[in-house]
Amino acid sequence: MIDTTSGPLGQAPAGGSFFRSGPADEDGLRLHLNETAYGPPPGAAEAVAEEAALHLERYPDSEYRALRPALARHFGVAPEMVAFGNGVDELVLLTSLAMLRAPDAEVTATAGTFPGYAASAATAGARMRALPLAEHAVPVPEMAAALRAGTDLAFVCNPLNPTGALLSAGQVRELLDAAAHAPGVLVFDEAYLDFAGAEHHHALAAVREGAPALVLRTFSKAWGLASVRAGCVIGPPELIGRIERAARALPFRVSRPAQRAVLAALARPDHLEHVRTGTAHARELLVSGLTALGLRCAPSAANFVMVDVPGDSAALTARLAAEHRVIVRDLGLLGLPGRLRITVGSPEQVERCVDALAAVLRRVRPTAGAVR
Ligand SMILES: Cc1ncc(COP(=O)(O)O)c(C=O)c1O
């Protein structure tokens, strides 16, 4: 089956959306959306199936009576410090709608990152400011300066999509200090932080202690529940209340199966450890495979790797898809031409991807050993 809503190679059509999932080719190797190779935690699929079998005619619980306390326990915060949403996608939009009320409001993020920030800013009628990266990472002093200068909303993606760069404790602190004296709202999008381990959860620890910032977490990535759409935002009750008010028109936006899946997942925190360890191992295999091809990778703490490629990265992506059914993200689409973002799959998937890339590169640069 071909997805006619997007270009043949998963690229956004002119005027189209980067959110489209690309070729609806379940046989292809999907390494373009940072899905997990490890599946959901044990029990989650059963919970979804049971919920669908028993209660398909019922609306979801709009109060999240079971889920909210479970999430609050999981994140170590009070229940009024968590809101739930139909993926982080939706929470980015709701946060934008809630916080960008002023005419001529401004959103700051980094260049080439998750396109949901710009899309949501546009929906909210706000201006988008994109800061150039500092060596593949968030330019922390510039982001802090933007907050101090009065930007209305700052999205800091940590680890950063698309490079995988991770912020240090000191950098998180610098941003939080700026936010504490700024009129705008600082949001840490930690969609990929589960891959980095609890010792990097600096923003959540600060929010737990009352820091005025928001933290976004998803169940789509390390938790392996992208299909049901579930994410949450953690922050001070006042900011959470504003987001919930922005969502009032959508009381049933998280389905019953999604709520059941997350509850089942939270009962299996061991799954995260398993995914984190497996992903770190496979990421090393991917980086060493790419390096052996003479390619340069950015250091990543996430389940993807950004790699520089010779020549036209769009054409390379197209060949990988057409000739090898390996689907990766051409970062030219996000303003970073000459680079690919490749999801870390299982070791077998890594091998298939590296072999496919080697075959395509042999044709792009027939002189063996050409390194850039
Ligand atoms: C940085 C970042 N934030 C948010 C999302 C959206 O996550 P969700 O599936 O929870 O909507 C993604 C998805 O790829 C992402 O890369």
The ligand as an ORCA input file, in Angstrom:
! r2SCAN-3c Opt
* xyz 0 1
  C      11.223     15.994     19.917
  C       9.882     15.379     19.756
  N       8.877     15.822     20.500
  C       7.648     15.296     20.391
  C       7.379     14.287     19.489
  C       5.977     13.768     19.379
  O       5.772     12.726     20.247
  P       4.361     12.027     20.422
  O       4.408     10.750     19.679
  O       4.226     11.857     21.910
  O       3.319     12.956     19.878
  C       8.385     13.790     18.694
  C       8.110     12.710     17.729
  O       8.875     12.301     16.943
  C       9.674     14.352     18.815
  O      10.684     13.944     18.054
*
